[in-house]
C-alpha cells in the first residue's frame, strides 16, 4: 500500500506505529474497545450514558430482532467488524428477510481474518440494533473522527455523505483546513464546524487521556454529540497521507508519549 517495507521494530511513521501495535500489543482492553457493545461500558464510565446512542437490541440470532417494536429508523451492525452496517430509514419499506440474511453473513465472517487486525480476533460475534443519529434534517449525521495523541486532539477528519459519496476533509481542532488528504474525494468548499465542536474535543480527550494514541469517532446533532466508536488501529495502517510527510509527523506525535503515562 505504501510502496516500501515497514520499519516494525523502530517505527517512524504513524502507519508503522499502527502496524507495530497490531503485531505486538495483546492487551485484552483493546478487544473490549473494538467490541461495539463492550465499548459502551468503557465510554459510560468516563462520559456517562448521555453521549451513547440508545441500544435497542443485542443478539447472536438475527431472526430474533424485534422489528415490530423498533422505531421507524435504526441502525444494524455487528459487534466484531468495522464498516459493516445497515441504516434503516423507513421500517415499513424494510425487507426483513434480506436484513436477517445480511446479519447472518456478518456473523459468519471474521474481520480479523480479512484484515489482520488482531483487536477483532476474540470479539464475540453478535448483532446490535441502535438509535439512528440524524443531522436535524433527517439525513445521517456527519462522522467526525478525532485523532487523539496523549490525551490531546491533534486533528479531525469529517466524513460527509456517509451513505453515498463518502467525502472527507481534514481540520485542526480550531477548525482550520489542513493541507493534507487521505485516500478519498475531498468535500468541495469545506465543511462548517459542528455545533458542539468544543464538547466533542473535550469528550475525545477524556476518552483518550490514558493512551498514546486512540481515534474517537463522534456524531454531532443540533442537540448534542453522540458516540460512534473507538479505534485503536485505524485503517490497519493502510491510510496513505498526502503529503507523505504528514504520516511521519503523526508518528512523531505518537512516539512523544510523556514519560510516566500509564496506559490502561
C-alpha positions as CSV (number, residue, x, y, z in Angstrom):
1,X,0.0,0.0,0.0
2,X,2.8,2.4,0.9
3,X,5.3,1.2,-1.7
4,X,8.0,0.3,0.9
5,X,8.8,-2.2,3.6
6,X,7.6,-1.0,7.1
7,X,10.0,-0.4,9.9
8,X,8.3,-2.5,12.6
9,X,11.0,-2.6,15.3
10,X,11.8,1.1,15.1
11,X,8.7,2.6,13.5
12,X,8.9,6.2,12.2
13,X,5.5,6.9,10.6
14,X,2.0,6.8,12.0
15,X,1.2,3.8,9.8
16,X,4.2,1.9,11.1
17,X,3.2,2.6,14.7
18,X,-0.2,1.1,13.9
19,X,1.4,-2.0,12.4
20,X,3.6,-2.4,15.5
21,X,0.6,-2.1,17.8
22,X,-1.3,-4.7,15.7
23,X,1.6,-7.1,15.8
24,X,2.7,-6.9,19.5
25,X,0.0,-5.4,21.7
26,X,-2.1,-8.1,23.1
27,X,-3.9,-6.3,26.0
28,X,-7.5,-7.5,26.4
29,X,-8.7,-3.9,26.8
30,X,-8.0,-3.3,23.1
31,X,-10.5,-6.1,22.3
32,X,-13.1,-4.5,24.6
33,X,-12.7,-1.2,22.9
34,X,-13.1,-2.7,19.4
35,X,-16.2,-4.6,20.5
36,X,-19.2,-2.4,19.5
37,X,-21.2,-3.4,22.6
38,X,-18.5,-3.8,25.2
39,X,-17.1,-0.4,24.5
40,X,-20.3,1.2,25.7
41,X,-19.4,0.4,29.3
42,X,-15.9,1.9,28.8
43,X,-17.4,5.1,27.4
44,X,-20.1,5.3,30.1
45,X,-17.5,5.0,32.8
46,X,-15.8,8.2,31.5
47,X,-18.5,10.3,30.0
48,X,-21.8,8.9,31.3
49,X,-24.8,7.4,29.4
50,X,-25.9,10.6,27.8
51,X,-23.5,10.5,24.9
52,X,-24.3,7.0,23.9
53,X,-26.9,6.2,21.2
54,X,-29.8,4.2,22.5
55,X,-29.3,0.5,22.3
56,X,-32.4,-1.4,21.2
57,X,-31.3,-5.0,20.9
58,X,-28.2,-7.3,21.0
59,X,-28.4,-10.8,19.8
60,X,-26.4,-13.7,18.2
61,X,-29.6,-14.8,16.4
62,X,-30.7,-12.2,13.8
63,X,-34.1,-13.8,13.4
64,X,-34.9,-12.6,17.0
65,X,-34.6,-8.9,16.1
66,X,-37.9,-7.4,17.4
67,X,-38.7,-5.4,14.3
68,X,-42.3,-4.7,15.4
69,X,-41.2,-2.8,18.5
70,X,-38.3,-0.9,16.9
71,X,-38.7,2.7,15.8
72,X,-39.1,3.6,12.2
73,X,-35.4,4.4,11.9
74,X,-32.5,2.5,13.3
75,X,-29.0,1.1,12.6
76,X,-28.0,-2.5,12.5
77,X,-24.3,-3.7,12.7
78,X,-22.2,-6.5,14.1
79,X,-20.0,-6.2,17.2
80,X,-16.9,-7.7,15.6
81,X,-16.2,-5.6,12.5
82,X,-15.8,-2.2,11.0
83,X,-17.7,-0.6,8.1
84,X,-20.4,-3.3,8.2
85,X,-23.7,-1.7,8.9
86,X,-27.2,-1.1,7.5
87,X,-29.1,2.1,8.1
88,X,-32.8,1.7,8.1
89,X,-34.6,5.0,7.5
90,X,-38.1,3.6,6.8
91,X,-39.1,0.4,8.6
92,X,-42.2,0.0,6.5
93,X,-40.1,-0.5,3.4
94,X,-37.6,-2.8,5.0
95,X,-37.0,-6.3,3.6
96,X,-36.7,-8.1,6.9
97,X,-35.7,-11.4,5.4
98,X,-32.9,-9.8,3.4
99,X,-31.6,-7.9,6.5
100,X,-31.6,-11.1,8.6
101,X,-29.6,-12.8,5.8
102,X,-27.1,-9.9,5.8
103,X,-26.7,-10.1,9.6
104,X,-26.2,-13.9,9.4
105,X,-23.5,-13.3,6.8
106,X,-21.7,-10.8,9.1
107,X,-21.8,-13.4,11.9
108,X,-20.1,-15.9,9.7
109,X,-17.3,-13.6,8.7
110,X,-14.1,-12.8,10.6
111,X,-12.9,-9.2,10.3
112,X,-9.6,-10.3,11.8
113,X,-9.0,-12.9,9.1
114,X,-10.0,-10.4,6.4
115,X,-7.8,-7.5,7.6
116,X,-5.3,-9.0,10.0
117,X,-6.3,-6.5,12.8
118,X,-5.8,-8.6,15.9
119,X,-8.1,-6.4,18.1
120,X,-11.1,-8.0,16.4
121,X,-10.0,-11.7,16.7
122,X,-11.6,-12.5,20.1
123,X,-14.8,-10.4,19.9
124,X,-18.0,-12.5,20.4
125,X,-19.9,-12.0,17.1
126,X,-23.3,-10.5,17.8
127,X,-25.7,-8.1,16.1
128,X,-26.7,-4.8,17.7
129,X,-29.5,-2.5,16.8
130,X,-29.2,1.1,17.9
131,X,-30.5,4.6,17.5
132,X,-30.3,6.3,14.1
133,X,-28.5,9.6,14.6
134,X,-29.6,12.3,12.1
135,X,-28.3,15.8,11.5
136,X,-31.6,17.5,12.3
137,X,-32.9,17.3,8.7
138,X,-33.5,13.6,8.7
139,X,-30.2,12.8,6.9
140,X,-27.5,10.8,8.7
141,X,-25.3,12.9,10.8
142,X,-21.7,13.6,9.6
143,X,-19.0,11.4,11.2
144,X,-16.2,13.3,13.0
145,X,-13.0,11.2,13.6
146,X,-10.8,12.8,16.2
147,X,-7.2,11.6,16.3
148,X,-6.0,11.8,20.0
149,X,-2.4,11.6,20.9
150,X,-1.5,11.6,24.6
151,X,-4.9,12.9,25.5
152,X,-4.8,15.8,23.0
153,X,-6.8,16.0,19.8
154,X,-4.3,16.8,17.0
155,X,-6.6,16.8,14.0
156,X,-10.1,15.9,13.0
157,X,-11.4,14.5,9.7
158,X,-15.0,14.8,8.9
159,X,-16.8,12.3,6.7
160,X,-19.9,13.6,4.9
161,X,-22.4,11.8,2.7
162,X,-21.6,8.6,4.5
163,X,-24.2,6.5,2.7
164,X,-23.5,7.8,-0.8
165,X,-20.3,9.7,-1.8
166,X,-18.3,9.3,1.4
167,X,-16.2,12.5,1.2
168,X,-13.6,13.7,3.7
169,X,-11.9,16.8,4.8
170,X,-9.2,17.3,7.5
171,X,-9.2,20.1,10.0
172,X,-7.3,21.3,13.1
173,X,-9.1,21.4,16.4
174,X,-9.6,25.1,15.7
175,X,-11.4,24.1,12.6
176,X,-8.8,25.3,10.1
177,X,-8.4,23.3,6.9
178,X,-5.3,21.1,6.8
179,X,-3.4,20.9,3.5
180,X,-3.5,17.1,3.9
181,X,-5.5,14.5,2.2
182,X,-6.3,10.8,2.9
183,X,-7.2,8.5,0.0
184,X,-10.7,9.7,-0.8
185,X,-12.5,12.5,-2.5
186,X,-12.5,15.8,-0.6
187,X,-15.5,17.8,0.4
188,X,-15.9,20.7,-2.0
189,X,-15.8,24.1,-0.4
190,X,-15.2,22.8,3.1
191,X,-17.5,22.0,6.0
192,X,-18.8,24.3,8.7
193,X,-17.7,23.5,12.2
194,X,-20.0,21.2,14.1
195,X,-22.3,22.9,16.6
196,X,-20.7,21.1,19.6
197,X,-17.1,21.1,18.5
198,X,-15.7,22.1,21.9
199,X,-17.7,19.4,23.6
200,X,-16.6,16.8,21.1
201,X,-12.9,17.7,21.6
202,X,-13.4,17.6,25.4
203,X,-15.1,14.2,25.2
204,X,-12.4,12.8,22.9
205,X,-9.6,14.0,25.1
206,X,-11.3,12.4,28.1
207,X,-11.6,9.1,26.3
208,X,-8.0,9.3,25.1
209,X,-6.3,10.7,28.2
210,X,-4.6,7.4,29.1
211,X,-3.5,6.4,25.6
212,X,-0.5,7.3,23.5
213,X,-2.9,7.2,20.5
214,X,-6.6,6.5,20.0
215,X,-9.2,7.6,17.4
216,X,-12.5,8.7,18.7
217,X,-15.5,8.8,16.3
218,X,-18.4,11.1,17.2
219,X,-21.6,12.3,15.5
220,X,-23.0,15.8,16.1
221,X,-26.6,16.9,16.0
222,X,-28.3,20.2,16.7
223,X,-28.9,19.0,20.3
224,X,-25.8,17.1,21.3
225,X,-22.9,15.0,20.1
226,X,-23.1,11.2,20.2
227,X,-20.5,8.5,20.5
228,X,-19.7,6.4,17.4
229,X,-16.8,4.1,18.1
230,X,-13.2,3.9,19.3
231,X,-10.5,2.7,17.0
232,X,-7.0,1.5,18.1
233,X,-5.7,0.6,14.6
234,X,-7.5,2.8,12.1
235,X,-7.2,1.5,8.6
236,X,-4.9,-1.2,9.8
237,X,-2.0,1.1,8.9
238,X,-3.1,1.3,5.3
239,X,-4.1,5.0,5.2
240,X,-2.0,6.9,2.7
241,X,-1.5,10.6,3.6
242,X,-0.7,13.2,1.1
243,X,1.8,14.7,1.5
244,X,3.6,11.7,2.9
245,X,5.4,13.8,5.4
246,X,2.3,14.0,7.5
247,X,2.5,10.3,8.2
248,X,5.9,10.9,9.6
249,X,4.7,13.9,11.6
250,X,1.9,11.9,13.2
251,X,4.4,9.2,14.0
252,X,6.4,11.8,15.9
253,X,3.4,12.7,17.9
254,X,2.8,9.1,18.8
255,X,6.4,8.5,19.9
256,X,6.4,11.6,22.1
257,X,4.2,9.9,24.7
258,X,5.0,11.6,28.0
259,X,7.2,9.7,30.3
260,X,5.3,8.2,33.2
261,X,2.0,8.0,31.4
262,X,0.4,4.7,32.2
263,X,-1.9,3.3,29.6
264,X,-4.9,1.3,30.9
